[in-house]
Amino acid sequence: MSAMAYDGLAMAGRQLRRVRNSPGLAVLTQLMPVNMLLFFGYVFGSALAMPGREYRSFLVPGLLVATAAGGLMTGMFQAAQDTHRGVTDRFRTMPVSRAATVLGQAVADLVVTAAGTVPLLLTGLAVGWRIEGSAAGAAGAVGLLLLFRFACTCAGILLGLLTRSEEAAGQLGASSFVLPLLSNAYIPTDGLPGWLRTLAEWNPVSAVTTALRDLFGNAPVPEGAAWPVAHPVAGSLVWSLALIALFLPLAVSRYARAE
C-alpha cells in the first residue's frame, strides 16, 4: 500500500471516529431529511397539482440530492474546526500527504452519507416511493449521488479552510440550504418565470435530481429544459467532475500552505 493511500485511510478513520464521538449531531443530520420528507410530502403534496403519493415519489430523489448538497456545509464546518483549533497546523508539521488529508475527510463523509441515505430510503418506501426503473439504473443513480456529494464536500473543505472563524463557517454553511430551494428538488420548474426557471435549471442540484428521477423511473425528463436538465446524466457528470477538478486541487494547495 502506498504512503498516500495509508495516510488517506488513517485520515478517513479519524473523521469516522469524529462522527462516532458526536452521535447527537450525526442522528440529527440523518433525521432531518426524513422529517422534511414527511412534512413536505404530506403538507406541500396536498397543495400541488400532483396527488400525495405521486408528489412523494417526486420528492424522494430531490431530498436525496439536497442531502448530498449538504456536503458543502459539513465539509466547510469540519475543515474550519480543524483549522481554527490548531489541528491543521499540527498535521502540517507531520510527514502526512496533504492530498490524503483532504481526500480522507471527503471519503469518510461519503461513508457517513451512504449510511445516512438508508433511513431516508426506508421512509420513502413506507410513504409510497418505489424504484420503478431497472436495477442498473438505480445503481447508477446511487453512484451519481455519491459523486455529487464528493464534489460538494471538496468545495466545502476549501471554503472551510478559507474562513476566518468557526462561526463564519457555520453561518456560510447554513446559507447553502438555498441551493436546493433554487432548483427542481421540491417543485417542478416549468411553472417558474423564465429567468428564475433558467437559474434553477442551471443549478447542479437540478441536473442531479432529474438524473435520479429518470434512473429510478420516478419521472420523465422534462421537455424544453436547459441542457443540464434535458440531458441529466451527462449534465450531472459534467457538473460533478468540473467541481472536483476545480475545488479538490485548490483545497489540497490551501491545506498545504501555512498561514
Secondary structure, DSSP 8 states (H G I E B T S, - for coil): --HHHHHHHHHHHHHHHHHHT-HHHHHHHHHHHHHHHHHIIIIITTTSSS-HHHHHHHHHHHHHHHHHHTHHHHHHHHHHHHHHTTHHHHHHTSS--HHHHHHHHHHHHHHHHHHHHHHHHHHHHHTT----S-HHHHHHHHHHHHHHHHHHHHHHHHHHHH-SSHHHHHHHHHGGGHHHHTTTSSS-STTS-HHHHHHHHTSHHHHHHHHHHHHHTSS---TT--HHHHSHHHHHHHHHHHHHHHHHHHHHHHHHS--
